[in-house]
Amino acid sequence: MQSQTTSRILMIRPVRFSFNEQTAESNAFQDASLAGRPMDQAQADALREFDEMVRQLRASGVEVTVYNDTPDPHTPDSIFPNNWVSFHFSGTVVLYPMQAENRRLERRQDIIDDLAQQFHVSKVVDLTSFEQQGKYLEGTGSLVLDRMSRVAFACLSPRTHPDVLAEFSRQTGYKTIAFHAVDETGKAVYHTNVLMCIGDSFAVVCLQAIQDLDERLMVRQELERLGKRIIEITIEQMNAFAGNMLLVKTTRGQKLLIMSKQAHQSLTEKQIDVLDDYASLQIVDLATIEANGGGSARCMMAEVHLPVK
């Protein structure tokens, strides 16, 4: 059975990070007051946060492969590679359709070619043609995967379309659990991975954001069927990126749950105690990246589950 976690993480080092006007309409997690601010300061602060996160992960024993973004074309959100690609234990690489035109420019064949030198890539599933139909599925932002049981959770939104979800299921064999989720204003939650994190034996989830009670029950029952202990978070905690965590392992097999400082500060002592039972908590300060990019720790990491050659 495939492991839920990997010690191999891909990250993209930013060169022109900034507030992305093209994503702000559907991403309520971006701080709109930052629109139009000079890029230089955001880039400098984001680069410092990025480099410190990489340093901490490597010091903890995680294998982090860093690729530098390129200055041109300008890709302000390249720091979030999990939205354009996912890597699977079967040797499959999946490429995803993205809503914002400047995010589509993040896809890089050179990175896949480079990884193929070290890992087996047996198949590339390319879903990007759905962009021509205005239908999107933004990687492991739209999909929260239980890799062990091959179940994909997805909250439907302008960035997560049921037709692409069905094609992902057909091509990969994943069972899909689709539902709707909204924030406190009734706006659709743009990505599933801000309200849900699935570990090997636990799940952090904002059930409160799933207003339809039948859908809420469906998600709860599916997580319980998968054997997950459910740790519920509130919408306020979701807004602090408490759902945007990722469980990884070190080269020694130790489990690490990676989250931002803001996410950690939003948790109660009881929630922290429960999470501590499952993994060591790795806390990174991502204030600039969160405010400008509307994404947090999980979004910055693409897990490389490909088999080693």
C-alpha atoms as one frame of an Amber mdcrd trajectory, in Angstrom:
protein
   0.000   0.000   0.000   1.240   3.478  -0.830   2.386   5.671   2.029   0.493
   8.868   2.764   3.736  10.733   3.349   7.044  11.264   1.623  10.358  12.772
   2.676  10.872  14.276  -0.804   9.486  17.755  -1.378   9.729  20.067  -4.403
   9.688  23.830  -3.833  10.049  26.821  -6.180  12.217  29.740  -5.032  10.550
  33.001  -6.028  12.191  35.769  -8.034   9.252  38.165  -8.661   6.736  37.237
  -5.953   3.884  39.716  -5.542   0.167  40.139  -4.979  -1.563  38.482  -7.947
  -4.461  40.590  -9.240  -5.625  37.712 -11.478  -6.323  35.383  -8.541  -7.728
  37.868  -6.026 -11.361  37.695  -7.163 -11.769  34.042  -6.160  -9.197  33.967
  -3.325 -10.559  35.668  -0.204  -7.354  34.766   1.663  -5.378  37.432  -0.213
  -5.173  40.783   1.585  -6.708  43.139  -0.973  -5.069  46.158   0.678  -1.739
  44.906  -0.683  -2.850  45.221  -4.325  -0.673  47.616  -6.271   2.084  47.751
  -3.664   5.698  47.778  -4.935   6.910  44.277  -5.726  10.429  44.671  -4.360
   9.531  44.536  -0.670   7.098  41.639  -1.041   9.702  39.681  -3.011  12.454
  40.363  -0.470  10.289  39.378   2.490   8.853  36.315   0.734  12.334  35.163
  -0.264  13.490  35.411   3.335  10.482  33.383   4.522  10.993  30.818   1.764
  14.706  30.310   2.442  14.087  29.956   6.184  11.381  27.349   5.585  13.722
  25.348   3.340  16.478  25.624   5.955  14.178  24.355   8.720  12.861  21.443
   6.646  16.346  20.323   5.638  17.582  20.665   9.215  14.732  18.385  10.292
  15.708  15.731   7.739  13.347  16.418   4.847  14.786  16.109   1.325  13.891
  19.435  -0.296  14.589  19.936  -4.006  14.545  23.646  -4.837  14.141  25.004
  -8.353  14.578  28.709  -8.982  11.742  30.536 -10.678  12.652  32.479 -13.803
  12.236  36.291 -14.039  10.313  35.962 -17.310   7.535  35.256 -17.800   6.312
  36.941 -14.603   4.681  34.294 -12.415   3.817  35.972  -9.080   2.461  32.726
  -7.566   5.190  30.312  -8.700   5.959  29.733  -5.011   2.852  27.459  -4.969
   3.841  24.571  -7.310   1.311  22.108  -5.891  -1.383  23.705  -8.051   0.085
  22.796 -11.447   1.559  19.341 -10.807   1.279  16.255  -8.627   3.554  13.212
  -8.456   2.332   9.712  -7.679   3.808   6.433  -6.470   2.653   4.709  -9.684
   5.101   6.851 -11.659   2.296   9.116 -12.853   2.703  12.882 -13.161  -0.509
  14.923 -13.433  -0.630  18.409 -14.980  -3.612  20.559 -14.036  -5.738  23.306
 -15.618  -5.426  26.638 -13.806  -7.871  29.535 -13.737  -5.488  32.518 -13.825
  -3.656  32.922 -17.124  -0.419  33.998 -15.433  -0.500  30.865 -13.285  -0.552
  28.618 -16.355   2.914  29.965 -17.146   4.230  28.241 -14.004   4.135  24.798
 -15.664   7.683  23.773 -16.514   8.639  20.751 -18.560  12.297  21.245 -17.574
  11.427  20.411 -13.957   9.648  17.198 -14.945  12.542  16.256 -17.238  15.017
  16.873 -14.431  13.057  14.771 -11.942  12.838  11.988 -14.535  16.620  11.635
 -14.290  16.240  10.439 -10.692  12.704   9.043 -10.578  10.589   6.737 -12.730
   8.020   8.701 -14.733   5.849   6.150 -16.523   2.886   8.330 -17.484   1.921
  11.986 -17.752  -1.774  12.779 -17.359  -2.297  16.193 -18.957  -5.611  17.804
 -17.995  -4.639  21.293 -19.143  -6.852  21.246 -22.274  -9.819  21.902 -19.965
  -8.564  25.494 -19.714  -9.996  26.083 -23.194 -13.442  25.207 -21.794 -13.069
  27.418 -18.718 -12.923  24.383 -16.427 -10.226  24.041 -13.786  -8.756  21.683
 -11.219  -5.802  23.213  -9.403  -3.757  20.249  -8.279  -3.497  19.423  -4.609
  -5.063  22.787  -3.888  -8.332  21.574  -5.384  -7.693  17.974  -4.314  -6.852
  16.721  -0.841  -5.698  13.155  -1.328  -5.809  10.121   0.882  -3.072   8.421
  -1.076  -3.281   5.185   0.908  -6.924   4.558  -0.008  -6.921   6.517  -3.292
  -9.686   8.888  -2.247  -9.709  12.555  -3.331 -11.718  15.184  -1.467 -12.672
  18.284  -3.451 -14.740  21.337  -2.574 -16.287  22.660  -5.781 -15.483  26.282
  -6.623 -14.553  28.435  -9.629 -11.193  26.638  -9.486 -12.510  23.086  -9.030
 -14.876  21.863 -11.746 -16.745  18.536 -11.539 -15.968  17.630 -15.163 -12.210
  17.852 -14.602 -12.626  16.042 -11.301 -14.359  13.180 -13.130 -11.549  12.990
 -15.693  -8.925  12.982 -12.927 -10.795  10.060 -11.335 -11.012   8.193 -14.645
  -7.318   8.606 -15.409  -5.937   7.888 -11.924  -8.455   5.529 -10.326  -9.126
   7.837  -7.388 -12.601   7.845  -5.848 -13.760  11.444  -5.512 -15.755  13.052
  -2.692 -17.117  16.384  -3.956 -18.847  18.963  -1.783 -19.404  22.697  -1.381
 -17.799  24.937   1.239 -18.126  28.659   1.970 -16.545  31.201   4.276 -18.349
  33.442   6.780 -19.533  35.758   3.966 -20.976  32.914   1.889 -18.139  33.043
  -0.665 -16.993  29.678  -2.021 -13.753  28.453  -0.447 -11.356  28.621  -3.375
  -9.226  25.541  -2.573  -9.940  22.393  -0.615  -6.517  22.438   1.015  -7.308
  25.553   3.042 -10.114  23.757   4.872  -8.716  20.222   5.043  -5.480  18.339
   5.720  -5.363  14.536   5.635  -2.649  12.658   7.466  -2.093   8.934   7.702
  -4.398   8.478  10.696  -5.925  11.918  11.296  -7.694  14.686   9.403  -7.882
  18.393  10.172 -11.091  19.756   8.652 -13.398  22.774   8.845 -16.747  20.969
   8.711 -18.395  24.254   9.702 -17.642  25.600   6.209 -19.704  22.793   4.624
 -23.179  24.279   5.043 -25.192  21.495   3.424 -25.722  19.066   6.285 -25.910
  16.019   4.006 -22.564  16.943   2.425 -21.071  17.634   5.845 -22.183  14.200
   7.038 -20.836  12.589   3.859 -17.381  14.108   4.403 -17.352  13.161   8.083
 -18.436   9.580   7.392 -15.897   9.139   4.592 -13.063  10.353   6.827 -14.224
   7.995   9.570 -14.468   5.124   7.051 -10.845   5.840   6.113  -9.895   5.483
   9.780  -9.042   9.139  10.382  -9.370  10.834  13.732 -11.162  14.087  12.934
  -9.772  17.308  14.389 -12.304  20.032  13.676 -11.281  23.636  13.152 -13.496
  26.731  13.018 -13.938  29.084  10.084 -11.811  31.625  11.977  -9.023  29.052
  12.260  -9.443  28.155   8.589  -8.986  31.839   7.755  -5.680  31.678   9.658
  -4.590  28.762   7.392  -5.036  26.114  10.104  -6.353  23.740   7.426  -3.349
  24.348   5.185  -0.938  21.890   6.793   1.017  18.992   5.288   2.239  15.805
   6.920   5.664  14.741   5.665   8.328  12.422   6.993  12.054  12.758   7.456
  14.634  10.461   5.934  14.655   8.704   9.326  10.893   8.123   9.161   9.916
  10.745  11.743   6.586  12.440  11.003   6.457  16.225  10.709   3.296  18.302
  10.420   4.254  21.533   8.683   2.174  24.650   9.306   2.572  28.400   9.435
   3.081  30.465  12.554  -0.321  32.092  12.009  -1.997  28.669  11.748  -0.283
  27.415  14.900  -1.221  30.520  16.873  -4.886  30.054  15.930  -5.059  26.519
  17.382  -6.262  25.737  20.890  -4.040  23.944  23.386  -6.245  20.869  23.077
  -5.924  20.814  19.287  -2.148  21.191  19.544  -1.980  18.354  22.077  -3.948
  16.065  19.758  -1.817  16.920  16.710   1.323  16.390  18.801   0.248  12.774
  19.276   0.544  12.192  15.541   3.590  14.221  14.501   6.185  16.759  15.534
   4.920  20.216  14.667   7.149  22.236  12.328   6.170  25.915  12.488   7.321
  28.426   9.874   6.675  32.164   9.619   4.985  32.874   6.287   3.224  36.173
   6.984   4.206  37.885   3.717   3.506  34.859   1.535   0.119  34.276   3.175
  -1.062  37.897   2.907   0.035  38.470  -0.693  -0.426  34.991  -2.120  -3.439
  33.752  -0.192  -1.719  30.413   0.358   0.367  28.940   3.140   2.738  26.107
   4.019   0.947  23.268   2.285   0.619  25.227  -0.978   4.393  25.727  -1.132
   5.221  22.013  -1.213   4.711  19.531  -4.032   5.264  16.035  -2.654   7.397
  13.804  -4.869   5.948  10.302  -4.460   7.548   8.987  -7.679   9.563   5.754
  -7.319  13.331   6.247  -7.283  15.257   4.773 -10.198
